[in-house]
Amino acid sequence: MSANRSAARREVYGGPGVGAWGRSHRRAFADAVARLRAAKLATAATLSVFALALLLPLLLGLFLANALRFAGTLDAAREISVFLDAEADAADARRLAEAWRARSDVAGVVLRTPDEGLAEFRQMSDLAGALDLLDGNPLPWVLVVSPREDVAADPSALAAALQAEPGVDSVQYDAAWRARLDAWLALGRRAVGLLALLLAAGAVLVVGNTVRLDLATRREEIALLQQLGADDADIRRPLLHFGVLLGALSGALALAGVFAIGALLRAPMAELVATYAGGFALAGPGVGEAAAVLASAAVLGWLGARVAAGHYLRTSLPAGS
């Protein structure tokens, strides 16, 4: 009986060999396409749910990536502004600047003269009229200190050391809000990762349920294929192609949704970020990221089909051997 089944399988599936392997996969791919076309409504529903499960973490991930890029453009948040005493002159400012540039925790020091500070204030329309009433320039020398990258996250120690220098009146730095921003971004990364895992599991279940329903409607057909000598791999192969196609098409729909939503939000978002950082531009998924999305979606579809088909063949059908 086993010999007859093996002969029948060779006649239907072409037997062993690379050529037979390629023909079996081409036949499985054609069968998967036929399955997609046969149930257009069910396929559209599955694709929509799968695409939405991919779209949500994609949008949140892109939003987080742009937020990280935007935070990286705010270099002023890492700078420490040191205001010298009113009695300090140019020689005192240059002496301090040279000494601080030699520090191991300082990346650079920029001097701002009182005249430069006054010019900046004059550019502010609210203060221009008031400055005209002043006799002379009351502004002090300012040294803008850039911490090194390894201390930029917490420049409080450096700020305290600069405050203790003779001739320094006050020190200003915006580390508190930057630390809060970094904490929120870290929380966002963790939340997006967890959401992506949950929605990926949901996508696998969606594909698995679709494959399970398809197997239930083809129970007699599968039993006949087994009688003709088909083993579990032969039955499972078209279903795996079906899952890969579902995943890839859902990934393409999710990417299309990302680009469509990005096109709708690009103009207002650009106006918003321009008020904070003029050189910042929103970035969408590149070619590499798009390819990774399609590959990941295809793998999820394959996994869902593999789990559902394997469970069905183990529990609902007699062994094919």
Secondary structure as UniProt FT lines:
FT   HELIX           2..13
FT   HELIX           18..38
FT   HELIX           40..73
FT   HELIX           75..78
FT   STRAND          80..84
FT   TURN            86..87
FT   HELIX           90..101
FT   TURN            104..105
FT   STRAND          106..112
FT   HELIX           114..122
FT   HELIX           125..131
FT   TURN            132..133
FT   STRAND          142..147
FT   TURN            149..153
FT   HELIX           156..163
FT   TURN            166..167
FT   STRAND          168..173
FT   HELIX           175..217
FT   HELIX           219..227
FT   TURN            228..229
FT   HELIX           232..274
FT   TURN            275..276
FT   TURN            278..279
FT   HELIX           287..315
//
